[in-house]
Amino acid sequence: MVAPDSALGAEAVIELLREVKDPEVPALDVVELGIVRRAVVEGNRVTVTVTPTYSGCPAMNVIEREVAACLEKHGYEAVVETVFTPPWTTDWISEEAREKLRAYGIAPPGRAAEVEPVPLGGPTKTVRCPYCGSSRTTTESEFGSTACKSIHFCRSCHQPFEHFKAI
């Protein structure tokens, strides 16, 4: 193990974690996705608290390992704690990250507080196309490559795209 990168504080350690990309959406790092809650630095030991996007997120084990590996690469003994309360919300995704999602071809979520439950089989909210900005889109499937995304189709530019659901 190498010596830790100087005596970094918690904020600087969190900046190091920007090296860790979300394995399901590699356009985003785990900090801007909002799953890194805090870091506590005690000498050579760093405890990072993370909250999964949802309790069954299949990427969490990979993310936990990559967070630990990142810190160890920088000379720290890493402890990763996963907490489920308060539950993660898409409101924790930074504005910059929402723009990165759009540039990557995924429609970003709206604010969770603005989402109203839709009755089964009822109308769905219009999602703007991340490619051309059109609201002439249709929902093709409530589930995309992961449970947190849905699949849509733009009738203006004829592109399929995913939408990161607001939760």
C-alpha atoms as an extended CHARMM CRD file, in Angstrom:
* protein
*
       167  EXT
         1         1  MET       CA              0.0000000000        0.0000000000        0.0000000000  PROA      1               0.0000000000
         2         2  VAL       CA              1.2860000000        3.4580000000       -0.8420000000  PROA      2               0.0000000000
         3         3  ALA       CA              1.1980000000        6.3310000000        1.6300000000  PROA      3               0.0000000000
         4         4  PRO       CA             -2.0570000000        8.3080000000        1.5230000000  PROA      4               0.0000000000
         5         5  ASP       CA             -2.1840000000       11.3480000000       -0.7580000000  PROA      5               0.0000000000
         6         6  SER       CA             -1.1850000000       13.9820000000        1.7870000000  PROA      6               0.0000000000
         7         7  ALA       CA             -3.6180000000       14.4030000000        4.6650000000  PROA      7               0.0000000000
         8         8  LEU       CA             -6.7630000000       14.9180000000        2.6530000000  PROA      8               0.0000000000
         9         9  GLY       CA             -9.9720000000       16.0020000000        4.3020000000  PROA      9               0.0000000000
        10        10  ALA       CA            -13.3890000000       14.4780000000        3.6590000000  PROA      10              0.0000000000
        11        11  GLU       CA            -14.2390000000       16.8530000000        0.7960000000  PROA      11              0.0000000000
        12        12  ALA       CA            -10.9880000000       16.0520000000       -1.0090000000  PROA      12              0.0000000000
        13        13  VAL       CA            -11.5760000000       12.3170000000       -0.5250000000  PROA      13              0.0000000000
        14        14  ILE       CA            -15.0450000000       12.6870000000       -2.0340000000  PROA      14              0.0000000000
        15        15  GLU       CA            -13.3990000000       14.4200000000       -5.0140000000  PROA      15              0.0000000000
        16        16  LEU       CA            -11.1670000000       11.3310000000       -5.4320000000  PROA      16              0.0000000000
        17        17  LEU       CA            -14.3260000000        9.2230000000       -5.6820000000  PROA      17              0.0000000000
        18        18  ARG       CA            -15.2720000000       11.0680000000       -8.8840000000  PROA      18              0.0000000000
        19        19  GLU       CA            -12.9400000000        8.5300000000      -10.5200000000  PROA      19              0.0000000000
        20        20  VAL       CA            -15.5580000000        5.8320000000       -9.8100000000  PROA      20              0.0000000000
        21        21  LYS       CA            -18.0970000000        5.6530000000      -12.6200000000  PROA      21              0.0000000000
        22        22  ASP       CA            -21.5530000000        4.1490000000      -12.3250000000  PROA      22              0.0000000000
        23        23  PRO       CA            -21.2330000000        0.7730000000      -14.1040000000  PROA      23              0.0000000000
        24        24  GLU       CA            -24.7690000000        1.0740000000      -15.5200000000  PROA      24              0.0000000000
        25        25  VAL       CA            -24.4440000000        4.7220000000      -16.6220000000  PROA      25              0.0000000000
        26        26  PRO       CA            -20.7100000000        5.3540000000      -17.1430000000  PROA      26              0.0000000000
        27        27  ALA       CA            -21.3470000000        8.9720000000      -18.1140000000  PROA      27              0.0000000000
        28        28  LEU       CA            -21.8160000000        9.6690000000      -14.3860000000  PROA      28              0.0000000000
        29        29  ASP       CA            -19.5890000000        9.2060000000      -11.3810000000  PROA      29              0.0000000000
        30        30  VAL       CA            -20.9170000000        7.9760000000       -8.0510000000  PROA      30              0.0000000000
        31        31  VAL       CA            -20.6080000000       11.4140000000       -6.4460000000  PROA      31              0.0000000000
        32        32  GLU       CA            -22.6900000000       13.3140000000       -9.0070000000  PROA      32              0.0000000000
        33        33  LEU       CA            -25.1910000000       10.4380000000       -9.0390000000  PROA      33              0.0000000000
        34        34  GLY       CA            -25.7310000000       11.2550000000       -5.3710000000  PROA      34              0.0000000000
        35        35  ILE       CA            -25.0760000000        7.8200000000       -3.8790000000  PROA      35              0.0000000000
        36        36  VAL       CA            -21.9660000000        8.9160000000       -1.9350000000  PROA      36              0.0000000000
        37        37  ARG       CA            -23.3980000000       10.3710000000        1.2580000000  PROA      37              0.0000000000
        38        38  ARG       CA            -20.2740000000       11.1860000000        3.2480000000  PROA      38              0.0000000000
        39        39  ALA       CA            -16.6500000000       10.3730000000        3.9290000000  PROA      39              0.0000000000
        40        40  VAL       CA            -14.9850000000       10.3310000000        7.3240000000  PROA      40              0.0000000000
        41        41  VAL       CA            -11.2000000000       10.4720000000        7.3570000000  PROA      41              0.0000000000
        42        42  GLU       CA             -9.3860000000        9.1690000000       10.4370000000  PROA      42              0.0000000000
        43        43  GLY       CA             -5.6870000000        9.1430000000        9.6800000000  PROA      43              0.0000000000
        44        44  ASN       CA             -5.1150000000        6.4680000000        7.0390000000  PROA      44              0.0000000000
        45        45  ARG       CA             -8.6540000000        5.0720000000        7.3160000000  PROA      45              0.0000000000
        46        46  VAL       CA            -11.5770000000        6.4360000000        5.2760000000  PROA      46              0.0000000000
        47        47  THR       CA            -15.1440000000        5.3720000000        5.8980000000  PROA      47              0.0000000000
        48        48  VAL       CA            -17.4460000000        6.1520000000        2.9750000000  PROA      48              0.0000000000
        49        49  THR       CA            -21.2020000000        5.9280000000        3.3600000000  PROA      49              0.0000000000
        50        50  VAL       CA            -23.2220000000        5.1420000000        0.2490000000  PROA      50              0.0000000000
        51        51  THR       CA            -26.9340000000        4.7440000000       -0.4470000000  PROA      51              0.0000000000
        52        52  PRO       CA            -28.0410000000        2.5280000000       -3.3540000000  PROA      52              0.0000000000
        53        53  THR       CA            -30.3910000000        3.9580000000       -5.9320000000  PROA      53              0.0000000000
        54        54  TYR       CA            -32.7990000000        1.2420000000       -4.8390000000  PROA      54              0.0000000000
        55        55  SER       CA            -32.4500000000       -1.7060000000       -2.4740000000  PROA      55              0.0000000000
        56        56  GLY       CA            -32.1080000000       -4.2820000000       -5.2430000000  PROA      56              0.0000000000
        57        57  CYS       CA            -29.6350000000       -2.3570000000       -7.3930000000  PROA      57              0.0000000000
        58        58  PRO       CA            -27.4240000000       -5.0200000000       -9.0140000000  PROA      58              0.0000000000
        59        59  ALA       CA            -24.5420000000       -2.5600000000       -9.4580000000  PROA      59              0.0000000000
        60        60  MET       CA            -24.0600000000       -1.7990000000       -5.7410000000  PROA      60              0.0000000000
        61        61  ASN       CA            -21.5590000000       -4.5870000000       -5.0680000000  PROA      61              0.0000000000
        62        62  VAL       CA            -19.4470000000       -3.4030000000       -7.9860000000  PROA      62              0.0000000000
        63        63  ILE       CA            -19.7020000000        0.2170000000       -6.8350000000  PROA      63              0.0000000000
        64        64  GLU       CA            -18.7080000000       -0.6820000000       -3.2660000000  PROA      64              0.0000000000
        65        65  ARG       CA            -15.6480000000       -2.5920000000       -4.5380000000  PROA      65              0.0000000000
        66        66  GLU       CA            -14.6510000000        0.2280000000       -6.9000000000  PROA      66              0.0000000000
        67        67  VAL       CA            -15.0000000000        2.8700000000       -4.1580000000  PROA      67              0.0000000000
        68        68  ALA       CA            -12.7300000000        0.7990000000       -1.8960000000  PROA      68              0.0000000000
        69        69  ALA       CA            -10.2410000000        0.1720000000       -4.7420000000  PROA      69              0.0000000000
        70        70  CYS       CA            -10.1200000000        3.8970000000       -5.5660000000  PROA      70              0.0000000000
        71        71  LEU       CA             -9.3270000000        4.8240000000       -1.9790000000  PROA      71              0.0000000000
        72        72  GLU       CA             -6.7710000000        2.0260000000       -1.6310000000  PROA      72              0.0000000000
        73        73  LYS       CA             -5.0910000000        3.2130000000       -4.8380000000  PROA      73              0.0000000000
        74        74  HSD       CA             -4.6250000000        6.5720000000       -3.1220000000  PROA      74              0.0000000000
        75        75  GLY       CA             -3.1310000000        4.8980000000       -0.0350000000  PROA      75              0.0000000000
        76        76  TYR       CA             -6.1330000000        4.7100000000        2.2630000000  PROA      76              0.0000000000
        77        77  GLU       CA             -7.6070000000        1.8300000000        4.2080000000  PROA      77              0.0000000000
        78        78  ALA       CA            -11.1810000000        1.8640000000        2.9510000000  PROA      78              0.0000000000
        79        79  VAL       CA            -14.3930000000        0.9880000000        4.7180000000  PROA      79              0.0000000000
        80        80  VAL       CA            -17.5960000000        1.2540000000        2.6850000000  PROA      80              0.0000000000
        81        81  GLU       CA            -20.8690000000        1.3540000000        4.6020000000  PROA      81              0.0000000000
        82        82  THR       CA            -24.1840000000        1.0020000000        2.8060000000  PROA      82              0.0000000000
        83        83  VAL       CA            -27.2060000000        2.6960000000        4.3540000000  PROA      83              0.0000000000
        84        84  PHE       CA            -30.7950000000        2.5960000000        3.1490000000  PROA      84              0.0000000000
        85        85  THR       CA            -32.2130000000        5.5310000000        5.0870000000  PROA      85              0.0000000000
        86        86  PRO       CA            -33.0170000000        8.0360000000        4.0110000000  PROA      86              0.0000000000
        87        87  PRO       CA            -33.7400000000        6.3090000000        0.7140000000  PROA      87              0.0000000000
        88        88  TRP       CA            -31.9400000000        7.6220000000       -2.3500000000  PROA      88              0.0000000000
        89        89  THR       CA            -33.8910000000        9.9450000000       -4.6280000000  PROA      89              0.0000000000
        90        90  THR       CA            -33.2050000000       11.2130000000       -8.1180000000  PROA      90              0.0000000000
        91        91  ASP       CA            -33.3110000000       14.6840000000       -6.5520000000  PROA      91              0.0000000000
        92        92  TRP       CA            -29.7600000000       13.9230000000       -5.3520000000  PROA      92              0.0000000000
        93        93  ILE       CA            -28.4940000000       13.8670000000       -8.9570000000  PROA      93              0.0000000000
        94        94  SER       CA            -26.6640000000       17.1280000000       -9.5910000000  PROA      94              0.0000000000
        95        95  GLU       CA            -27.7790000000       19.5190000000      -12.3370000000  PROA      95              0.0000000000
        96        96  GLU       CA            -24.4580000000       18.9800000000      -14.1230000000  PROA      96              0.0000000000
        97        97  ALA       CA            -25.0900000000       15.2200000000      -14.0280000000  PROA      97              0.0000000000
        98        98  ARG       CA            -28.5630000000       15.6950000000      -15.5310000000  PROA      98              0.0000000000
        99        99  GLU       CA            -26.9410000000       17.4690000000      -18.4810000000  PROA      99              0.0000000000
       100       100  LYS       CA            -24.3920000000       14.6520000000      -18.7950000000  PROA      100             0.0000000000
       101       101  LEU       CA            -27.2540000000       12.1370000000      -18.9360000000  PROA      101             0.0000000000
       102       102  ARG       CA            -28.8850000000       14.1420000000      -21.7370000000  PROA      102             0.0000000000
       103       103  ALA       CA            -25.6020000000       14.3540000000      -23.6690000000  PROA      103             0.0000000000
       104       104  TYR       CA            -25.1580000000       10.5890000000      -23.2090000000  PROA      104             0.0000000000
       105       105  GLY       CA            -28.6050000000       10.0060000000      -24.7590000000  PROA      105             0.0000000000
       106       106  ILE       CA            -30.6230000000        9.3560000000      -21.5960000000  PROA      106             0.0000000000
       107       107  ALA       CA            -33.4850000000       11.6810000000      -20.7170000000  PROA      107             0.0000000000
       108       108  PRO       CA            -32.8100000000       12.8900000000      -17.1650000000  PROA      108             0.0000000000
       109       109  PRO       CA            -35.4170000000       12.5290000000      -14.4490000000  PROA      109             0.0000000000
       110       110  GLY       CA            -37.6310000000       15.3600000000      -13.3200000000  PROA      110             0.0000000000
       111       111  ARG       CA            -37.7850000000       16.2430000000       -9.6570000000  PROA      111             0.0000000000
       112       112  ALA       CA            -39.2080000000       13.3970000000       -7.5610000000  PROA      112             0.0000000000
       113       113  ALA       CA            -41.4220000000       15.8390000000       -5.6730000000  PROA      113             0.0000000000
       114       114  GLU       CA            -43.1250000000       16.6760000000       -8.9940000000  PROA      114             0.0000000000
       115       115  VAL       CA            -43.9260000000       13.0400000000       -9.8190000000  PROA      115             0.0000000000
       116       116  GLU       CA            -47.4800000000       11.9790000000       -9.1820000000  PROA      116             0.0000000000
       117       117  PRO       CA            -48.4350000000        8.3170000000       -9.0900000000  PROA      117             0.0000000000
       118       118  VAL       CA            -50.0000000000        7.1860000000      -12.3500000000  PROA      118             0.0000000000
       119       119  PRO       CA            -52.8010000000        4.6400000000      -12.1420000000  PROA      119             0.0000000000
       120       120  LEU       CA            -52.0380000000        1.3460000000      -13.8590000000  PROA      120             0.0000000000
       121       121  GLY       CA            -52.7710000000        1.7560000000      -17.5530000000  PROA      121             0.0000000000
       122       122  GLY       CA            -53.2150000000        5.5210000000      -17.1120000000  PROA      122             0.0000000000
       123       123  PRO       CA            -51.5220000000        8.2990000000      -19.0460000000  PROA      123             0.0000000000
       124       124  THR       CA            -47.7860000000        8.7320000000      -18.6430000000  PROA      124             0.0000000000
       125       125  LYS       CA            -45.8240000000       11.9620000000      -18.3790000000  PROA      125             0.0000000000
       126       126  THR       CA            -44.2980000000       13.2130000000      -21.6040000000  PROA      126             0.0000000000
       127       127  VAL       CA            -40.5280000000       12.8040000000      -21.6510000000  PROA      127             0.0000000000
       128       128  ARG       CA            -38.4700000000       15.1340000000      -23.8440000000  PROA      128             0.0000000000
       129       129  CYS       CA            -36.0910000000       13.5180000000      -26.3050000000  PROA      129             0.0000000000
       130       130  PRO       CA            -32.4560000000       13.9470000000      -25.1780000000  PROA      130             0.0000000000
       131       131  TYR       CA            -31.3520000000       14.1550000000      -28.8360000000  PROA      131             0.0000000000
       132       132  CYS       CA            -33.6480000000       16.7820000000      -30.3450000000  PROA      132             0.0000000000
       133       133  GLY       CA            -35.6400000000       18.0900000000      -27.3600000000  PROA      133             0.0000000000
       134       134  SER       CA            -39.0080000000       17.1620000000      -28.8560000000  PROA      134             0.0000000000
       135       135  SER       CA            -41.9170000000       16.2850000000      -26.6020000000  PROA      135             0.0000000000
       136       136  ARG       CA            -43.3890000000       14.1230000000      -29.3890000000  PROA      136             0.0000000000
       137       137  THR       CA            -42.3020000000       10.9220000000      -27.6470000000  PROA      137             0.0000000000
       138       138  THR       CA            -43.9570000000        7.6860000000      -26.6720000000  PROA      138             0.0000000000
       139       139  THR       CA            -43.2340000000        5.2050000000      -23.9100000000  PROA      139             0.0000000000
       140       140  GLU       CA            -42.2860000000        1.8600000000      -25.4180000000  PROA      140             0.0000000000
       141       141  SER       CA            -41.5440000000        0.0090000000      -22.1690000000  PROA      141             0.0000000000
       142       142  GLU       CA            -41.7020000000        0.9420000000      -18.4940000000  PROA      142             0.0000000000
       143       143  PHE       CA            -38.4100000000       -0.9140000000      -18.0140000000  PROA      143             0.0000000000
       144       144  GLY       CA            -35.1800000000       -0.3200000000      -19.8930000000  PROA      144             0.0000000000
       145       145  SER       CA            -31.7450000000       -1.8590000000      -19.4850000000  PROA      145             0.0000000000
       146       146  THR       CA            -32.1960000000       -1.4160000000      -15.7400000000  PROA      146             0.0000000000
       147       147  ALA       CA            -35.3020000000       -1.0910000000      -13.5640000000  PROA      147             0.0000000000
       148       148  CYS       CA            -34.5440000000        2.5970000000      -12.9600000000  PROA      148             0.0000000000
       149       149  LYS       CA            -34.9300000000        3.4690000000      -16.6580000000  PROA      149             0.0000000000
       150       150  SER       CA            -37.7720000000        3.2350000000      -19.1880000000  PROA      150             0.0000000000
       151       151  ILE       CA            -37.5880000000        3.0570000000      -22.9810000000  PROA      151             0.0000000000
       152       152  HSD       CA            -39.0840000000        5.7710000000      -25.2010000000  PROA      152             0.0000000000
       153       153  PHE       CA            -39.2460000000        6.6590000000      -28.8730000000  PROA      153             0.0000000000
       154       154  CYS       CA            -39.0690000000       10.1140000000      -30.4100000000  PROA      154             0.0000000000
       155       155  ARG       CA            -41.5430000000       10.6600000000      -33.2410000000  PROA      155             0.0000000000
       156       156  SER       CA            -39.6210000000       13.7620000000      -34.3940000000  PROA      156             0.0000000000
       157       157  CYS       CA            -36.0610000000       12.4610000000      -34.8360000000  PROA      157             0.0000000000
       158       158  HSD       CA            -37.0060000000        8.7650000000      -34.8300000000  PROA      158             0.0000000000
       159       159  GLN       CA            -34.4930000000        7.8680000000      -32.1090000000  PROA      159             0.0000000000
       160       160  PRO       CA            -35.1510000000        5.3900000000      -29.3210000000  PROA      160             0.0000000000
       161       161  PHE       CA            -33.8580000000        6.5270000000      -25.9360000000  PROA      161             0.0000000000
       162       162  GLU       CA            -33.9500000000        5.6810000000      -22.2590000000  PROA      162             0.0000000000
       163       163  HSD       CA            -35.3930000000        7.8590000000      -19.5220000000  PROA      163             0.0000000000
       164       164  PHE       CA            -33.9950000000        7.7900000000      -15.9840000000  PROA      164             0.0000000000
       165       165  LYS       CA            -37.1310000000        7.5190000000      -13.8450000000  PROA      165             0.0000000000
       166       166  ALA       CA            -37.7230000000       10.0150000000      -11.0510000000  PROA      166             0.0000000000
       167       167  ILE       CA            -37.9670000000        8.3350000000       -7.6730000000  PROA      167             0.0000000000
